[in-house]
Structures are given as structure tokens and as C-alpha cells.
């Protein structure tokens, strides 16, 4: 996808965000990710990590944290990916776990305390305006957040600015829609049931899949001042205990779906559920589901220190 195409995706993403709540971008993000959404993520934090452990470990391996280093996680949610890095930097190092949503930051703070981490600092921060000095961190992580940001190029430029000379960035986004039936099956069921998610976030041009093309990521990273770009596709499987487990997760923890479901009467919700059930049967394993997911994982080094 060209940079012009990315700009078009950003317009559609902004339409989705604006539909969720008024006022500022920060207010919109807090509205869509707070409340029941943040609570659902916190309750499912361990399962979310297990679903994406391969991706999280790839990201942390790419930045290769060493004892005493400082690592920044952007759009951290409850913080599980960053906690893997916190283990590696040890008590003499520091993880700065950040999210634009205060409720998510509080969830990360509780998670760090429960694990006994004394080297984790949890802060409310917009990834597009990183409140840190230049050359102040050794690695930057972001799992499944960059594609949802209205200005991912700004977040990448900010990441380059705060990275030290030998630092590295690693992030993950979703691959093509057809390779991620864990969410596109639900999106189709919603459409077929006569409902509509504002802004079409799960469509081919929506924010969920706006960075699915490796070339798009390379173009953005080049413009943001990165080099030594590595892109790897990671096949995962999302496991659910059954239909109700799947439904409860996405109707509570996926913001655009949660916003839609909370606005519908019971009969319309049941119509979506009835349309969805047969779509998930192809993924049944025993009493649950195992649904494919494809991740595009990316890492890069600031161009000023790019390795040959």
C-alpha cells in the first residue's frame, strides 16, 4: 500500500474513532478502551499472552534487552509483552509501560505489582507524542497498537527520537483480513445480521488491517528514519473454550464490537450470535475453537546507527 493509501486508511480510522465518542483524540481513546473493555482485557491478561506468546517473545528477542537497560512499551494495555522485557533487564533496569488509556495503565500497574516487579514504571502516554527525552531508551515495543493509531508515522518518528544509538524498535500488527478469521468471521456475521460497525474497522481498508502489507511498514519506517528493517509473518492460533467464550471476549474486549453490542436490543444481539455460530464451526476442536491468526512482526534500527 502506498503512503497515499495509508492516508486514506487513516481517514476511515478517524471516522471510526469519532463515532465512538466526541471531543479530543485522547478522550476518544479513553472512552473506547476504558470501562468494560479495560476490565475484560485485565481479566483475560494471561490468556491474551498465551494466545500471542510467540509474537510477544519474537518482539522481545528482537530488541534483545540486557540487564540494566531501559525499555519502553507503547500501547501496552495490561502490559504482558513488556513484562517479558522487565524480566530480562533485571532490577537494575527499567520498563516504562505506557498506554493512552488510564484504565489500561492501572491494569498494567496492578499486573506489575502482582508479579513483584520493582523495575516497572506505568505511565499514561500518547505514543504519537512520547513524553521522554531524546536518546533515553534502549528498546521500544508495541504489540497490536500501531495500526490503531491515527498517525502511526508520528509514533514511529517519536520512537526513533527516543531510541539510543544502538537501540531497536519491534512491533506487531495484524496480517491480511482473509488470514485472520478470528475477527473477520464476526465482522461478516454482524454485516449479514443487518448491523454495521461505525467506520468499518475490520474491512480491508479499516484500521485493524491498515498495516497488513510488509511494504507499507517498510515505507513508514523509511520515512520515520529507520533502517535494517526485518519483517516476519507469524502464524498463531486463537483458542476459545466455546461459543460463549468467544462471544464474551469480543463483545466485551474488542472496542468497536463492544460499542455496537452495548447499543443493540437483545433480539438484534441474538441475530448476530445466530449468524456467527455456523461460521465458527469450521474451527471447532473438541468443545472449543482454534481460529487462525496471522501477525506481521517488524523490527528496525534508527538509520543513524543502521547495521550493515
TIMARPA-271157 format. One record per residue (C-alpha): residue number from 1; chain; x, y, z. Coordinates in Angstrom, 1 decimal. Example, Ala and Ser with C-alpha at 12.3 -4.5 7.8 and 13.67 -1.06 7.14 Angstrom:
2
palo i->1 | ch->A | px->12.3 | py->-4.5 | pz->7.8
palo i->2 | ch->A | px->13.7 | py->-1.1 | pz->7.1
END
This chain:
308
palo i->1 | ch->A | px->0.0 | py->0.0 | pz->0.0
palo i->2 | ch->A | px->1.3 | py->3.5 | pz->-0.9
palo i->3 | ch->A | px->1.6 | py->6.3 | pz->1.7
palo i->4 | ch->A | px->-1.4 | py->7.9 | pz->0.0
palo i->5 | ch->A | px->-3.3 | py->4.6 | pz->0.6
palo i->6 | ch->A | px->-2.3 | py->4.7 | pz->4.3
palo i->7 | ch->A | px->-3.6 | py->8.3 | pz->4.5
palo i->8 | ch->A | px->-7.0 | py->7.0 | pz->3.2
palo i->9 | ch->A | px->-7.0 | py->4.3 | pz->5.8
palo i->10 | ch->A | px->-6.3 | py->7.0 | pz->8.5
palo i->11 | ch->A | px->-9.3 | py->9.0 | pz->7.3
palo i->12 | ch->A | px->-11.5 | py->5.9 | pz->7.7
palo i->13 | ch->A | px->-9.9 | py->5.1 | pz->11.1
palo i->14 | ch->A | px->-10.6 | py->8.7 | pz->12.2
palo i->15 | ch->A | px->-14.2 | py->8.2 | pz->11.2
palo i->16 | ch->A | px->-14.5 | py->5.1 | pz->13.4
palo i->17 | ch->A | px->-12.8 | py->6.8 | pz->16.4
palo i->18 | ch->A | px->-15.1 | py->9.9 | pz->16.0
palo i->19 | ch->A | px->-18.1 | py->7.7 | pz->16.0
palo i->20 | ch->A | px->-17.2 | py->6.2 | pz->19.3
palo i->21 | ch->A | px->-17.0 | py->9.4 | pz->21.3
palo i->22 | ch->A | px->-16.7 | py->13.2 | pz->20.9
palo i->23 | ch->A | px->-14.1 | py->15.7 | pz->22.0
palo i->24 | ch->A | px->-10.3 | py->15.0 | pz->21.7
palo i->25 | ch->A | px->-8.4 | py->12.1 | pz->20.3
palo i->26 | ch->A | px->-7.2 | py->11.2 | pz->23.9
palo i->27 | ch->A | px->-10.8 | py->11.3 | pz->25.1
palo i->28 | ch->A | px->-12.0 | py->9.1 | pz->22.3
palo i->29 | ch->A | px->-9.3 | py->6.5 | pz->23.0
palo i->30 | ch->A | px->-10.0 | py->6.6 | pz->26.7
palo i->31 | ch->A | px->-13.8 | py->6.2 | pz->26.0
palo i->32 | ch->A | px->-13.3 | py->3.2 | pz->23.7
palo i->33 | ch->A | px->-10.7 | py->1.3 | pz->25.8
palo i->34 | ch->A | px->-11.9 | py->2.1 | pz->29.3
palo i->35 | ch->A | px->-14.7 | py->0.6 | pz->31.4
palo i->36 | ch->A | px->-15.8 | py->-2.9 | pz->30.5
palo i->37 | ch->A | px->-13.1 | py->-3.1 | pz->27.7
palo i->38 | ch->A | px->-10.2 | py->-2.5 | pz->30.0
palo i->39 | ch->A | px->-11.7 | py->-4.7 | pz->32.7
palo i->40 | ch->A | px->-12.1 | py->-7.5 | pz->30.1
palo i->41 | ch->A | px->-8.5 | py->-7.2 | pz->29.0
palo i->42 | ch->A | px->-7.3 | py->-7.3 | pz->32.6
palo i->43 | ch->A | px->-9.4 | py->-10.4 | pz->33.4
palo i->44 | ch->A | px->-8.0 | py->-12.2 | pz->30.3
palo i->45 | ch->A | px->-4.4 | py->-10.9 | pz->30.5
palo i->46 | ch->A | px->-2.9 | py->-14.4 | pz->30.9
palo i->47 | ch->A | px->-4.9 | py->-15.9 | pz->28.1
palo i->48 | ch->A | px->-4.1 | py->-13.0 | pz->25.8
palo i->49 | ch->A | px->-0.4 | py->-13.5 | pz->26.5
palo i->50 | ch->A | px->-0.6 | py->-17.2 | pz->25.8
palo i->51 | ch->A | px->-2.5 | py->-16.6 | pz->22.5
palo i->52 | ch->A | px->0.2 | py->-14.3 | pz->21.3
palo i->53 | ch->A | px->3.3 | py->-15.6 | pz->23.2
palo i->54 | ch->A | px->5.1 | py->-16.5 | pz->20.0
palo i->55 | ch->A | px->4.7 | py->-12.9 | pz->18.8
palo i->56 | ch->A | px->5.5 | py->-11.3 | pz->22.2
palo i->57 | ch->A | px->8.7 | py->-13.4 | pz->22.5
palo i->58 | ch->A | px->9.7 | py->-12.5 | pz->18.9
palo i->59 | ch->A | px->9.3 | py->-8.8 | pz->19.7
palo i->60 | ch->A | px->11.3 | py->-9.0 | pz->22.9
palo i->61 | ch->A | px->14.0 | py->-11.1 | pz->21.2
palo i->62 | ch->A | px->14.4 | py->-8.5 | pz->18.5
palo i->63 | ch->A | px->15.1 | py->-5.7 | pz->20.9
palo i->64 | ch->A | px->17.3 | py->-8.1 | pz->23.0
palo i->65 | ch->A | px->17.0 | py->-6.5 | pz->26.4
palo i->66 | ch->A | px->20.1 | py->-6.7 | pz->28.6
palo i->67 | ch->A | px->20.4 | py->-6.2 | pz->32.4
palo i->68 | ch->A | px->20.4 | py->-2.5 | pz->33.3
palo i->69 | ch->A | px->18.7 | py->-1.3 | pz->30.1
palo i->70 | ch->A | px->15.6 | py->0.9 | pz->29.8
palo i->71 | ch->A | px->12.7 | py->-0.5 | pz->27.6
palo i->72 | ch->A | px->9.6 | py->1.5 | pz->26.5
palo i->73 | ch->A | px->6.4 | py->-0.3 | pz->25.7
palo i->74 | ch->A | px->3.8 | py->1.7 | pz->23.7
palo i->75 | ch->A | px->0.0 | py->1.0 | pz->23.7
palo i->76 | ch->A | px->0.9 | py->-1.6 | pz->26.4
palo i->77 | ch->A | px->-2.7 | py->-2.4 | pz->27.5
palo i->78 | ch->A | px->-2.3 | py->-4.6 | pz->30.7
palo i->79 | ch->A | px->1.4 | py->-4.8 | pz->29.9
palo i->80 | ch->A | px->2.2 | py->-8.5 | pz->29.4
palo i->81 | ch->A | px->4.6 | py->-8.2 | pz->26.5
palo i->82 | ch->A | px->6.6 | py->-5.6 | pz->28.3
palo i->83 | ch->A | px->6.7 | py->-7.7 | pz->31.4
palo i->84 | ch->A | px->8.8 | py->-10.2 | pz->29.4
palo i->85 | ch->A | px->11.3 | py->-7.5 | pz->28.8
palo i->86 | ch->A | px->11.2 | py->-6.4 | pz->32.5
palo i->87 | ch->A | px->12.4 | py->-9.9 | pz->33.5
palo i->88 | ch->A | px->15.4 | py->-9.5 | pz->31.2
palo i->89 | ch->A | px->16.6 | py->-6.1 | pz->32.2
palo i->90 | ch->A | px->16.5 | py->-7.1 | pz->35.9
palo i->91 | ch->A | px->16.3 | py->-5.0 | pz->39.0
palo i->92 | ch->A | px->18.9 | py->-2.6 | pz->37.7
palo i->93 | ch->A | px->17.0 | py->-1.9 | pz->34.5
palo i->94 | ch->A | px->13.6 | py->-0.3 | pz->33.9
palo i->95 | ch->A | px->10.5 | py->-1.0 | pz->31.8
palo i->96 | ch->A | px->8.3 | py->2.1 | pz->31.0
palo i->97 | ch->A | px->4.9 | py->0.6 | pz->30.3
palo i->98 | ch->A | px->2.6 | py->3.2 | pz->28.7
palo i->99 | ch->A | px->-0.9 | py->3.5 | pz->27.3
palo i->100 | ch->A | px->-3.1 | py->6.4 | pz->26.3
palo i->101 | ch->A | px->-5.9 | py->5.0 | pz->28.5
palo i->102 | ch->A | px->-5.6 | py->5.5 | pz->32.3
palo i->103 | ch->A | px->-7.7 | py->2.3 | pz->33.0
palo i->104 | ch->A | px->-5.2 | py->0.2 | pz->31.0
palo i->105 | ch->A | px->-2.2 | py->1.9 | pz->32.8
palo i->106 | ch->A | px->-3.8 | py->1.0 | pz->36.1
palo i->107 | ch->A | px->-4.3 | py->-2.6 | pz->34.9
palo i->108 | ch->A | px->-0.6 | py->-2.8 | pz->34.0
palo i->109 | ch->A | px->0.4 | py->-1.3 | pz->37.4
palo i->110 | ch->A | px->-1.7 | py->-4.0 | pz->39.2
palo i->111 | ch->A | px->-0.1 | py->-6.7 | pz->36.9
palo i->112 | ch->A | px->3.4 | py->-5.5 | pz->37.7
palo i->113 | ch->A | px->2.7 | py->-5.4 | pz->41.4
palo i->114 | ch->A | px->1.2 | py->-8.9 | pz->41.3
palo i->115 | ch->A | px->4.4 | py->-10.2 | pz->39.7
palo i->116 | ch->A | px->6.6 | py->-8.4 | pz->42.1
palo i->117 | ch->A | px->8.3 | py->-6.2 | pz->39.5
palo i->118 | ch->A | px->10.0 | py->-3.3 | pz->41.2
palo i->119 | ch->A | px->11.5 | py->-2.1 | pz->37.9
palo i->120 | ch->A | px->8.3 | py->-1.2 | pz->36.0
palo i->121 | ch->A | px->7.0 | py->2.4 | pz->35.7
palo i->122 | ch->A | px->3.5 | py->2.7 | pz->34.4
palo i->123 | ch->A | px->2.6 | py->5.9 | pz->32.7
palo i->124 | ch->A | px->-0.3 | py->7.4 | pz->30.7
palo i->125 | ch->A | px->1.3 | py->8.4 | pz->27.4
palo i->126 | ch->A | px->0.3 | py->9.0 | pz->23.8
palo i->127 | ch->A | px->2.6 | py->7.0 | pz->21.6
palo i->128 | ch->A | px->2.3 | py->9.8 | pz->19.0
palo i->129 | ch->A | px->3.8 | py->12.3 | pz->21.5
palo i->130 | ch->A | px->6.2 | py->10.4 | pz->23.6
palo i->131 | ch->A | px->7.0 | py->12.3 | pz->26.8
palo i->132 | ch->A | px->10.6 | py->11.2 | pz->27.1
palo i->133 | ch->A | px->13.9 | py->12.9 | pz->26.2
palo i->134 | ch->A | px->15.9 | py->12.1 | pz->23.1
palo i->135 | ch->A | px->18.1 | py->9.0 | pz->23.2
palo i->136 | ch->A | px->16.7 | py->7.8 | pz->26.5
palo i->137 | ch->A | px->15.7 | py->4.2 | pz->25.9
palo i->138 | ch->A | px->17.4 | py->1.1 | pz->24.6
palo i->139 | ch->A | px->14.4 | py->-0.6 | pz->23.0
palo i->140 | ch->A | px->10.8 | py->0.2 | pz->22.0
palo i->141 | ch->A | px->8.0 | py->-2.4 | pz->21.9
palo i->142 | ch->A | px->4.4 | py->-2.2 | pz->20.6
palo i->143 | ch->A | px->2.1 | py->-5.2 | pz->20.1
palo i->144 | ch->A | px->-1.1 | py->-4.6 | pz->18.2
palo i->145 | ch->A | px->-1.3 | py->-0.9 | pz->18.8
palo i->146 | ch->A | px->0.4 | py->0.9 | pz->15.9
palo i->147 | ch->A | px->-2.2 | py->0.1 | pz->13.3
palo i->148 | ch->A | px->-4.9 | py->1.6 | pz->15.5
palo i->149 | ch->A | px->-3.2 | py->5.0 | pz->15.9
palo i->150 | ch->A | px->-4.4 | py->7.8 | pz->13.7
palo i->151 | ch->A | px->-0.8 | py->8.9 | pz->12.9
palo i->152 | ch->A | px->1.4 | py->5.8 | pz->13.0
palo i->153 | ch->A | px->4.2 | py->7.7 | pz->11.2
palo i->154 | ch->A | px->4.3 | py->10.1 | pz->14.1
palo i->155 | ch->A | px->4.6 | py->7.3 | pz->16.6
palo i->156 | ch->A | px->7.5 | py->5.8 | pz->14.6
palo i->157 | ch->A | px->9.3 | py->9.1 | pz->14.4
palo i->158 | ch->A | px->8.9 | py->9.5 | pz->18.1
palo i->159 | ch->A | px->10.2 | py->6.0 | pz->18.7
palo i->160 | ch->A | px->13.3 | py->6.9 | pz->16.6
palo i->161 | ch->A | px->13.8 | py->10.0 | pz->18.6
palo i->162 | ch->A | px->13.8 | py->8.4 | pz->22.0
palo i->163 | ch->A | px->15.9 | py->5.4 | pz->21.0
palo i->164 | ch->A | px->19.6 | py->5.4 | pz->21.9
palo i->165 | ch->A | px->22.2 | py->4.9 | pz->19.2
palo i->166 | ch->A | px->22.3 | py->1.1 | pz->19.5
palo i->167 | ch->A | px->18.6 | py->0.7 | pz->20.3
palo i->168 | ch->A | px->15.9 | py->-1.2 | pz->18.3
palo i->169 | ch->A | px->12.2 | py->-0.9 | pz->17.7
palo i->170 | ch->A | px->9.9 | py->-4.0 | pz->17.4
palo i->171 | ch->A | px->6.2 | py->-4.0 | pz->16.8
palo i->172 | ch->A | px->3.4 | py->-6.3 | pz->15.6
palo i->173 | ch->A | px->0.3 | py->-5.7 | pz->13.5
palo i->174 | ch->A | px->-2.4 | py->-7.9 | pz->12.0
palo i->175 | ch->A | px->-1.9 | py->-9.5 | pz->8.6
palo i->176 | ch->A | px->-4.4 | py->-9.6 | pz->5.8
palo i->177 | ch->A | px->-8.1 | py->-9.9 | pz->6.7
palo i->178 | ch->A | px->-8.6 | py->-13.3 | pz->5.0
palo i->179 | ch->A | px->-5.8 | py->-14.6 | pz->7.2
palo i->180 | ch->A | px->-7.4 | py->-13.5 | pz->10.4
palo i->181 | ch->A | px->-10.8 | py->-15.2 | pz->10.5
palo i->182 | ch->A | px->-10.8 | py->-14.8 | pz->14.4
palo i->183 | ch->A | px->-12.2 | py->-11.3 | pz->13.8
palo i->184 | ch->A | px->-13.4 | py->-11.3 | pz->10.1
palo i->185 | ch->A | px->-15.9 | py->-14.1 | pz->10.9
palo i->186 | ch->A | px->-17.5 | py->-11.9 | pz->13.5
palo i->187 | ch->A | px->-17.4 | py->-8.9 | pz->11.1
palo i->188 | ch->A | px->-19.2 | py->-10.8 | pz->8.4
palo i->189 | ch->A | px->-21.8 | py->-12.1 | pz->10.9
palo i->190 | ch->A | px->-22.5 | py->-8.5 | pz->12.0
palo i->191 | ch->A | px->-23.0 | py->-7.4 | pz->8.4
palo i->192 | ch->A | px->-25.2 | py->-10.3 | pz->7.5
palo i->193 | ch->A | px->-27.4 | py->-9.7 | pz->10.5
palo i->194 | ch->A | px->-28.1 | py->-6.2 | pz->9.2
palo i->195 | ch->A | px->-25.9 | py->-4.3 | pz->11.6
palo i->196 | ch->A | px->-22.9 | py->-2.1 | pz->11.0
palo i->197 | ch->A | px->-19.8 | py->-1.2 | pz->13.0
palo i->198 | ch->A | px->-19.1 | py->2.5 | pz->12.5
palo i->199 | ch->A | px->-16.1 | py->3.2 | pz->10.2
palo i->200 | ch->A | px->-15.8 | py->-0.4 | pz->9.0
palo i->201 | ch->A | px->-12.7 | py->-1.0 | pz->11.2
palo i->202 | ch->A | px->-12.4 | py->-4.7 | pz->10.2
palo i->203 | ch->A | px->-12.7 | py->-4.1 | pz->6.4
palo i->204 | ch->A | px->-9.7 | py->-4.3 | pz->4.0
palo i->205 | ch->A | px->-9.1 | py->-0.6 | pz->4.4
palo i->206 | ch->A | px->-10.0 | py->-0.3 | pz->8.1
palo i->207 | ch->A | px->-7.5 | py->0.4 | pz->10.9
palo i->208 | ch->A | px->-7.3 | py->-3.2 | pz->12.1
palo i->209 | ch->A | px->-5.6 | py->-4.2 | pz->8.8
palo i->210 | ch->A | px->-4.1 | py->-0.9 | pz->7.7
palo i->211 | ch->A | px->-0.5 | py->-2.1 | pz->8.1
palo i->212 | ch->A | px->-1.0 | py->-5.7 | pz->6.9
palo i->213 | ch->A | px->1.3 | py->-5.2 | pz->3.9
palo i->214 | ch->A | px->5.0 | py->-5.5 | pz->4.6
palo i->215 | ch->A | px->5.8 | py->-2.8 | pz->2.0
palo i->216 | ch->A | px->3.6 | py->-0.3 | pz->3.9
palo i->217 | ch->A | px->5.6 | py->-0.9 | pz->7.0
palo i->218 | ch->A | px->8.9 | py->-0.5 | pz->5.2
palo i->219 | ch->A | px->7.8 | py->2.8 | pz->3.7
palo i->220 | ch->A | px->6.6 | py->4.2 | pz->7.0
palo i->221 | ch->A | px->9.8 | py->3.1 | pz->8.7
palo i->222 | ch->A | px->12.0 | py->4.6 | pz->6.0
palo i->223 | ch->A | px->10.1 | py->7.9 | pz->6.3
palo i->224 | ch->A | px->10.5 | py->7.8 | pz->10.1
palo i->225 | ch->A | px->14.3 | py->7.4 | pz->9.9
palo i->226 | ch->A | px->14.7 | py->3.7 | pz->10.4
palo i->227 | ch->A | px->16.8 | py->1.1 | pz->8.5
palo i->228 | ch->A | px->17.8 | py->-2.5 | pz->9.0
palo i->229 | ch->A | px->14.1 | py->-3.4 | pz->8.7
palo i->230 | ch->A | px->13.1 | py->-7.0 | pz->9.3
palo i->231 | ch->A | px->9.6 | py->-8.3 | pz->8.6
palo i->232 | ch->A | px->8.3 | py->-11.7 | pz->9.6
palo i->233 | ch->A | px->4.9 | py->-13.3 | pz->9.3
palo i->234 | ch->A | px->3.9 | py->-15.3 | pz->12.4
palo i->235 | ch->A | px->1.1 | py->-17.8 | pz->12.3
palo i->236 | ch->A | px->-0.8 | py->-18.2 | pz->15.5
palo i->237 | ch->A | px->-4.0 | py->-19.8 | pz->16.7
palo i->238 | ch->A | px->-6.5 | py->-18.1 | pz->19.0
palo i->239 | ch->A | px->-8.1 | py->-20.7 | pz->21.3
palo i->240 | ch->A | px->-11.6 | py->-20.3 | pz->22.8
palo i->241 | ch->A | px->-13.4 | py->-22.6 | pz->25.1
palo i->242 | ch->A | px->-16.6 | py->-22.5 | pz->23.1
palo i->243 | ch->A | px->-19.1 | py->-20.1 | pz->21.5
palo i->244 | ch->A | px->-19.9 | py->-18.2 | pz->24.7
palo i->245 | ch->A | px->-16.2 | py->-17.7 | pz->25.5
palo i->246 | ch->A | px->-15.6 | py->-16.3 | pz->22.0
palo i->247 | ch->A | px->-18.7 | py->-14.1 | pz->22.2
palo i->248 | ch->A | px->-17.9 | py->-12.8 | pz->25.7
palo i->249 | ch->A | px->-14.4 | py->-12.0 | pz->24.8
palo i->250 | ch->A | px->-15.1 | py->-10.0 | pz->21.6
palo i->251 | ch->A | px->-18.4 | py->-8.4 | pz->22.8
palo i->252 | ch->A | px->-16.5 | py->-7.0 | pz->25.8
palo i->253 | ch->A | px->-12.9 | py->-6.7 | pz->24.8
palo i->254 | ch->A | px->-12.9 | py->-5.5 | pz->21.2
palo i->255 | ch->A | px->-13.9 | py->-1.8 | pz->21.4
palo i->256 | ch->A | px->-15.9 | py->-1.4 | pz->18.1
palo i->257 | ch->A | px->-17.8 | py->-4.6 | pz->18.7
palo i->258 | ch->A | px->-18.4 | py->-3.7 | pz->22.4
palo i->259 | ch->A | px->-19.7 | py->-0.3 | pz->21.4
palo i->260 | ch->A | px->-22.1 | py->-1.8 | pz->18.9
palo i->261 | ch->A | px->-23.4 | py->-4.6 | pz->21.1
palo i->262 | ch->A | px->-24.0 | py->-2.2 | pz->24.0
palo i->263 | ch->A | px->-26.3 | py->-0.1 | pz->21.7
palo i->264 | ch->A | px->-28.4 | py->-3.0 | pz->20.5
palo i->265 | ch->A | px->-31.6 | py->-4.6 | pz->21.8
palo i->266 | ch->A | px->-31.5 | py->-8.2 | pz->22.9
palo i->267 | ch->A | px->-33.2 | py->-9.5 | pz->19.7
palo i->268 | ch->A | px->-30.5 | py->-7.9 | pz->17.4
palo i->269 | ch->A | px->-27.7 | py->-9.3 | pz->19.5
palo i->270 | ch->A | px->-29.2 | py->-12.7 | pz->19.3
palo i->271 | ch->A | px->-29.5 | py->-12.3 | pz->15.5
palo i->272 | ch->A | px->-25.7 | py->-11.7 | pz->15.3
palo i->273 | ch->A | px->-25.0 | py->-14.6 | pz->17.5
palo i->274 | ch->A | px->-27.2 | py->-16.9 | pz->15.4
palo i->275 | ch->A | px->-25.4 | py->-15.8 | pz->12.2
palo i->276 | ch->A | px->-22.0 | py->-16.2 | pz->13.8
palo i->277 | ch->A | px->-22.4 | py->-19.7 | pz->15.2
palo i->278 | ch->A | px->-22.1 | py->-21.7 | pz->11.9
palo i->279 | ch->A | px->-19.2 | py->-19.5 | pz->10.8
palo i->280 | ch->A | px->-17.1 | py->-20.7 | pz->13.7
palo i->281 | ch->A | px->-17.9 | py->-24.4 | pz->13.4
palo i->282 | ch->A | px->-15.1 | py->-25.0 | pz->10.8
palo i->283 | ch->A | px->-12.7 | py->-24.1 | pz->13.6
palo i->284 | ch->A | px->-14.1 | py->-26.4 | pz->16.2
palo i->285 | ch->A | px->-11.7 | py->-28.6 | pz->18.1
palo i->286 | ch->A | px->-13.4 | py->-30.7 | pz->20.7
palo i->287 | ch->A | px->-15.6 | py->-28.4 | pz->22.8
palo i->288 | ch->A | px->-13.8 | py->-25.2 | pz->21.7
palo i->289 | ch->A | px->-12.4 | py->-23.4 | pz->18.8
palo i->290 | ch->A | px->-8.9 | py->-22.9 | pz->17.4
palo i->291 | ch->A | px->-9.0 | py->-20.0 | pz->15.0
palo i->292 | ch->A | px->-6.1 | py->-18.9 | pz->12.8
palo i->293 | ch->A | px->-4.4 | py->-15.6 | pz->13.1
palo i->294 | ch->A | px->-1.6 | py->-14.1 | pz->11.0
palo i->295 | ch->A | px->0.7 | py->-11.5 | pz->12.5
palo i->296 | ch->A | px->3.1 | py->-9.2 | pz->10.7
palo i->297 | ch->A | px->6.0 | py->-8.7 | pz->13.1
palo i->298 | ch->A | px->8.5 | py->-5.9 | pz->12.3
palo i->299 | ch->A | px->11.8 | py->-4.6 | pz->13.8
palo i->300 | ch->A | px->14.1 | py->-1.8 | pz->12.8
palo i->301 | ch->A | px->17.1 | py->0.3 | pz->13.9
palo i->302 | ch->A | px->17.3 | py->4.1 | pz->13.7
palo i->303 | ch->A | px->19.0 | py->4.8 | pz->10.4
palo i->304 | ch->A | px->21.8 | py->6.8 | pz->12.1
palo i->305 | ch->A | px->23.1 | py->3.6 | pz->13.5
palo i->306 | ch->A | px->21.8 | py->1.0 | pz->11.0
palo i->307 | ch->A | px->23.9 | py->-2.1 | pz->10.9
palo i->308 | ch->A | px->25.2 | py->-3.3 | pz->7.6
END
